[in-house]
Amino acid sequence: MLEFDHSTTVGTTLYKEVKRRVLRALAGGEWKPGEAIPAEKKLCELFSVSIGTLRKAIDELVAENILIRHQGRGTFVSMHNREQQMFRFFNVANHDGTKNYPHLELIAFAKKKAGTLAAQKLRQPGSKVYEFTNVLSLQGAPVIVDDITVPDLLFVGLTEAVLRNRPNTLYSLYQVRFGISIIRIEERLRAVSADARYADLLHLEIGAPLLEVRRVAYSYDDQPVEWRISHINTGHHEYMAQAAHYS
């Protein structure tokens, strides 16, 4: 059960501690994706805080898309779906700013020992990982190559067939099948030239300019759960992300 200890709030704003405890409860599976969290009155009693303090914590979690309010029904744990991921985590758009749903092709899948960089990013030294590659096409042309690495300890039972036959987005699969919710990402961008592999996959000349995006995706308690390197042909597309603040 979720417990609250006011002794841990020394030096921490009270609502921040409430928010942290809610995140801990989510990480522990106290409330599942799509489920309603307890009513405000019950949470106030549980945390021994005022309604104002509680609402400030919940407001931040709603702003960060971790929770979602439904008028007249309550507050629910967010679920990844096609529309949410399209506008929150898929950051490639046409030059006019519009986004199209990509067609995805899985071209590689393997289980192996984590490389040095992947182990560092995932905080999984010496562990096994799943590595897979997707080619994403927009309007009939390949635009993005995603090389993705996830820890096998968190994704027990992941197979090539599971990836190919998933009914929704990749992050929805993480959430529904493996109980892993992506709540934020960190990305770094750089300009690179296409090597032979990316030139072939993206139908470009070797040396053509590409945008390289390196992403770490995090779940609750700031746990890294995915390391991804994307190579993007920006000839007819651009990278467009909305800045977000996470406390």
C-alpha positions as CSV (number, residue, x, y, z in Angstrom):
1,M,0.0,0.0,0.0
2,L,1.0,3.6,-0.6
3,E,2.4,5.2,2.5
4,F,3.5,8.8,3.3
5,D,6.3,9.8,5.7
6,H,6.4,13.6,6.3
7,S,10.0,13.2,7.6
8,T,11.2,12.8,4.0
9,T,9.9,16.3,3.1
10,V,12.7,18.1,4.9
11,G,14.2,20.5,2.3
12,T,11.5,19.5,-0.2
13,T,8.4,21.4,-1.1
14,L,5.5,19.3,0.2
15,Y,3.6,19.0,-3.1
16,K,6.8,17.8,-4.7
17,E,7.0,15.0,-2.2
18,V,3.3,14.1,-2.9
19,K,4.1,14.0,-6.6
20,R,7.1,11.8,-5.9
21,R,5.1,9.4,-3.9
22,V,2.4,9.2,-6.6
23,L,5.1,8.4,-9.1
24,R,6.5,5.7,-6.8
25,A,3.1,4.2,-6.5
26,L,2.7,4.2,-10.3
27,A,6.2,2.6,-10.7
28,G,5.1,-0.1,-8.2
29,G,1.9,-0.9,-10.1
30,E,-0.4,0.5,-7.4
31,W,-2.5,1.9,-10.2
32,K,-2.3,0.5,-13.7
33,P,-2.5,2.4,-17.1
34,G,-6.1,3.3,-17.8
35,E,-7.2,2.9,-14.1
36,A,-8.5,5.7,-12.0
37,I,-6.5,6.9,-9.1
38,P,-8.3,7.4,-5.7
39,A,-10.5,10.4,-5.2
40,E,-8.9,13.6,-4.0
41,K,-10.4,13.3,-0.5
42,K,-8.9,9.9,0.0
43,L,-5.5,11.0,-1.3
44,C,-5.6,14.0,1.0
45,E,-6.3,11.7,4.0
46,L,-3.6,9.3,2.9
47,F,-0.9,12.0,2.5
48,S,-2.2,14.2,5.4
49,V,-2.1,17.2,3.1
50,S,-4.5,20.0,2.1
51,I,-6.6,19.8,-1.1
52,G,-4.5,22.6,-2.5
53,T,-1.2,20.8,-2.0
54,L,-2.6,17.6,-3.5
55,R,-4.0,19.4,-6.6
56,K,-0.7,21.1,-7.3
57,A,1.0,17.7,-7.4
58,I,-1.7,16.2,-9.6
59,D,-1.8,19.3,-11.8
60,E,1.9,18.8,-12.6
61,L,1.4,15.1,-13.4
62,V,-1.5,15.9,-15.7
63,A,0.6,18.6,-17.5
64,E,3.3,16.0,-18.0
65,N,0.7,13.5,-19.5
66,I,1.3,11.0,-16.7
67,L,-2.2,11.4,-15.5
68,I,-5.3,12.5,-17.4
69,R,-8.5,14.1,-16.1
70,H,-11.9,13.1,-17.4
71,Q,-14.6,15.5,-16.6
72,G,-17.1,14.0,-14.2
73,R,-15.2,10.7,-14.1
74,G,-12.0,11.4,-12.2
75,T,-8.3,11.2,-12.8
76,F,-6.8,8.3,-14.6
77,V,-3.3,6.9,-15.4
78,S,-2.4,7.8,-19.0
79,M,-2.2,5.1,-21.6
80,H,0.0,5.3,-24.7
81,N,-2.0,5.3,-27.9
82,R,-1.5,6.1,-31.6
83,E,-2.6,9.7,-31.3
84,Q,-0.7,10.5,-28.1
85,Q,2.6,9.1,-29.3
86,M,2.2,10.8,-32.7
87,F,2.1,14.2,-31.2
88,R,4.3,13.7,-28.1
89,F,7.1,11.4,-29.0
90,F,7.2,11.4,-32.8
91,N,8.9,14.6,-33.7
92,V,9.3,14.4,-37.5
93,A,7.0,16.7,-39.5
94,N,6.6,18.0,-43.0
95,H,8.2,21.4,-43.7
96,D,4.8,23.0,-43.2
97,G,4.5,21.5,-39.7
98,T,2.0,18.8,-40.4
99,K,2.6,15.2,-39.3
100,N,1.8,12.0,-41.1
101,Y,1.6,8.5,-39.6
102,P,4.6,6.5,-40.6
103,H,4.6,3.1,-42.2
104,L,7.0,0.9,-40.1
105,E,9.1,-2.0,-41.3
106,L,11.1,-4.1,-38.8
107,I,14.3,-5.2,-40.5
108,A,16.5,-6.6,-37.7
109,F,16.1,-8.2,-34.3
110,A,18.6,-9.8,-32.0
111,K,19.4,-10.5,-28.3
112,K,23.0,-9.9,-27.3
113,K,25.2,-8.5,-24.7
114,A,24.9,-4.8,-24.3
115,G,27.5,-2.6,-25.9
116,T,29.4,-0.2,-23.8
117,L,27.4,2.9,-24.8
118,A,24.0,1.1,-24.5
119,A,25.0,-0.3,-21.1
120,Q,25.9,3.1,-19.9
121,K,22.7,4.8,-21.2
122,L,20.5,2.0,-19.8
123,R,22.5,1.6,-16.6
124,Q,22.7,-2.1,-17.3
125,P,26.5,-3.0,-17.3
126,G,27.1,-6.6,-18.4
127,S,23.4,-7.3,-19.1
128,K,21.8,-8.8,-22.2
129,V,19.6,-6.5,-24.4
130,Y,17.3,-6.7,-27.3
131,E,18.4,-4.7,-30.3
132,F,16.1,-4.1,-33.2
133,T,15.9,-1.7,-36.2
134,N,12.8,-0.1,-37.8
135,V,12.7,1.8,-41.0
136,L,9.9,4.4,-41.0
137,S,8.4,5.6,-44.3
138,L,6.4,8.8,-44.8
139,Q,4.3,9.3,-47.9
140,G,5.8,6.3,-49.5
141,A,9.5,7.1,-49.0
142,P,11.9,5.9,-46.2
143,V,12.7,8.8,-44.0
144,I,13.9,7.4,-40.6
145,V,16.0,4.5,-39.4
146,D,15.6,3.7,-35.7
147,D,18.2,1.5,-34.0
148,I,16.6,0.6,-30.6
149,T,18.0,-1.1,-27.6
150,V,16.0,-2.3,-24.5
151,P,17.1,-4.4,-21.5
152,D,16.1,-8.0,-21.6
153,L,15.4,-8.0,-17.8
154,L,12.6,-5.5,-18.3
155,F,11.2,-6.9,-21.6
156,V,11.1,-10.6,-20.8
157,G,9.5,-12.5,-23.7
158,L,10.1,-9.9,-26.3
159,T,10.4,-11.5,-29.7
160,E,10.5,-10.5,-33.4
161,A,6.9,-11.8,-33.8
162,V,5.7,-9.7,-30.9
163,L,7.2,-6.6,-32.4
164,R,5.9,-7.3,-35.9
165,N,2.4,-8.2,-34.8
166,R,1.8,-5.4,-32.2
167,P,-1.6,-3.7,-32.7
168,N,-0.6,-0.2,-31.6
169,T,2.5,2.0,-31.2
170,L,5.8,0.7,-29.8
171,Y,5.4,2.6,-26.6
172,S,1.9,1.2,-26.2
173,L,3.4,-2.3,-26.5
174,Y,5.9,-1.5,-23.8
175,Q,3.1,-0.4,-21.5
176,V,0.4,-3.0,-22.2
177,R,2.6,-6.1,-22.5
178,F,5.5,-5.3,-20.3
179,G,4.2,-2.8,-17.8
180,I,6.7,-0.1,-18.9
181,S,5.3,3.4,-19.3
182,I,7.4,6.0,-21.1
183,I,6.9,9.3,-19.3
184,R,9.7,11.4,-20.7
185,I,12.6,11.4,-23.2
186,E,15.9,13.1,-23.4
187,E,17.3,13.7,-26.9
188,R,20.5,15.0,-28.4
189,L,20.8,16.0,-32.0
190,R,23.8,16.3,-34.4
191,A,24.4,16.5,-38.1
192,V,26.1,13.4,-39.7
193,S,26.8,12.0,-43.1
194,A,25.1,8.8,-44.4
195,D,27.4,5.8,-44.3
196,A,26.8,2.9,-46.7
197,R,24.1,1.3,-44.4
198,Y,22.0,4.3,-43.9
199,A,22.4,5.4,-47.5
200,D,21.0,2.0,-48.6
201,L,18.1,2.0,-46.2
202,L,17.1,5.6,-46.9
203,H,17.7,5.4,-50.7
204,L,20.4,8.2,-50.6
205,E,23.9,8.7,-51.8
206,I,26.7,7.8,-49.4
207,G,27.7,11.0,-47.6
208,A,24.3,12.6,-47.9
209,P,23.4,14.8,-44.9
210,L,21.3,13.2,-42.1
211,L,20.1,14.3,-38.7
212,E,21.1,11.9,-35.9
213,V,18.9,11.9,-32.8
214,R,20.1,10.0,-29.7
215,R,17.3,9.3,-27.3
216,V,17.0,7.9,-23.8
217,A,13.4,7.1,-22.8
218,Y,12.6,7.0,-19.1
219,S,9.8,5.4,-17.1
220,Y,8.8,6.2,-13.5
221,D,11.5,6.9,-10.9
222,D,13.7,8.1,-13.7
223,Q,14.5,4.6,-14.9
224,P,16.0,4.5,-18.4
225,V,14.2,1.8,-20.4
226,E,15.1,2.5,-24.0
227,W,18.2,3.7,-25.9
228,R,17.5,4.8,-29.5
229,I,19.6,6.2,-32.3
230,S,17.6,7.6,-35.2
231,H,18.9,8.8,-38.5
232,I,16.6,11.1,-40.4
233,N,16.6,12.3,-44.0
234,T,15.4,15.9,-43.7
235,G,15.3,16.6,-47.4
236,H,11.5,16.9,-47.2
237,H,11.0,16.8,-43.4
238,E,12.2,18.5,-40.3
239,Y,12.6,17.7,-36.6
240,M,9.9,19.6,-34.6
241,A,9.7,19.1,-30.8
242,Q,7.7,20.9,-28.2
243,A,9.8,21.7,-25.1
244,A,8.4,20.3,-21.9
245,H,9.4,20.8,-18.2
246,Y,9.6,17.9,-15.9
247,S,10.2,18.4,-12.2
